[in-house]
Amino acid sequence: MSGALAISGARVGRQYPVPGLQRRMYAAAKQSRLDGGWIPVDQNINRIISQSSAAIRARTRQLVRDFPYFQRAVNIHIDYTVGAQMNFQARVKDPSDPKRFNSRINQQIEDAVAWAMDEIDASGKQHYNEMRQLIKRQDIETGEGILVKTNLKESNRYIPMAVQMFEADWLTDLHAKIERGNKLDQGIEYDPMTGRVVALHFSDPDNLRKPTRVLAEEVLHGFEMLRPGQLRGISPFTTAILIANDINDYVGATIDTAKLAARYLALVTTSDPGAFQALRTTEGEGADEGKKIEELEHAIIEYLRPGEEIHFAKNENPGNTFEPFVKFISRILAIATGTSYELLTGDYSGLAYVNLKTIRSDLMRQFKRPFLRHTRQFDQPLVRAIIDQAVMKGRLDLPGYFSNPYPYLQAEFMQPGIDSPDRLRDGKADTTDIANLTRSPQEIVASRGRDFVTVLDEIVEAQRLAEERGLSLAEVSTALANNPAKLGAEEEEEKK
């Protein structure tokens, strides 16, 4: 059939473009001479991570070691996601009055968790608060954090359970043995029908021994899921690696150029360059006697021969475009690392209160998601395991726990708070919100990383200590009495 598309066995007729096909494509999918042959590889997510993760881990770690902005970005993520400590509050309700919390049970659970966290590290080196920070650092540098549960046979422990931290590099396929019907990918053994992880296979740090198979229920393996079926994590700084390396090289080269240029105080011109060079390349004893050179700190002064002139060098490095360019690149770097330019660089120049407030508000909203993910993948399951063992060992008396643990597992994990840039203005806003019933005191205190009950206990304790010393705390502080918000309200009342 002439002029038609025909495919039959090995017979293939001439193909003609279908009218309107290009018009029906997305513009982003069209090929042209201007896109530079941009045809990206789109593979299975696990294959992409498997082929890229080792290089990305190495590059990210190197940049964190050597590039100050990357190290700063990691610290920002740690501060705003896990903070200095885990703020855990039990929220068990009183069975006789569901509107009230059971303070006795809640205190027992919080004490049990605090005690276990003191000795949770199997190596005995870190408190869990420090381990959380290290988990987050691993999550940023390698894309995943790994805790492996174990039991220690020590009679003086609160509970036998402890945890060990493993690096992502230790997961391996090499010589790993899996159960029939399962599949293995990057050290993760999983059920291909459901995608459920069955076990993880770890080598030793030097990859010298046969891998150890650890059941999935004994491992806390956390990472950000980017695509369905993903088994391993990838660093969230991946998009920032190339630009960070470029800016690191650019800044270093600019500094080296400026240092080299600064050492040349002046340049010599002469009508006899041959003799000039010969004088400086003469070898043998006394070769330096004809060179009259003096050094002043980092500069050099040379006595010239007849016919030679000196022209003072003009050092214009770095140029006027250096700072604006670095500032522009730093903003891109802040976006790629999920931070803000001001936090990343420490440059708060030209910011008003409303700008700073907006930046902080955006940051807290942005870090809410990784905080909740960390809590769900590490803090919650670990606290659940602690309560389980504490009840089994008789450390906690929670009637009916194993028949229905849900009521005893009600808890709140609070995101790290930040100090107000202007307490007077924020205090006014908080007072207005409470008066309008749009926010609770608990929410306001929690936004600052504190426990409302703890704050009230501290106030009661402060009042008691003051009374013991014959003093009293005013019901309304002088700071509040002089609050412009309060004064403004009084002025409005007078006008009425």
Helices and strands as residue ranges (DSSP letters): E 7-8, E 11-12, H 21-24, G 27-29, H 45-66, H 68-81, E 87-90, E 93-94, E 97-101, H 103-118, H 128-142, E 144-151, E 161-166, G 168-170, E 183-185, E 188-190, E 197-202, E 212-215, G 216-218, E 219-223, G 238-240, H 241-263, E 266-269, H 273-281, E 293-296, E 299-302, E 309-312, H 322-336, H 341-345, H 353-374, I 375-379, H 380-392, G 406-409, E 411-414, H 423-435, H 441-447, H 452-468, H 478-481, H 484-495
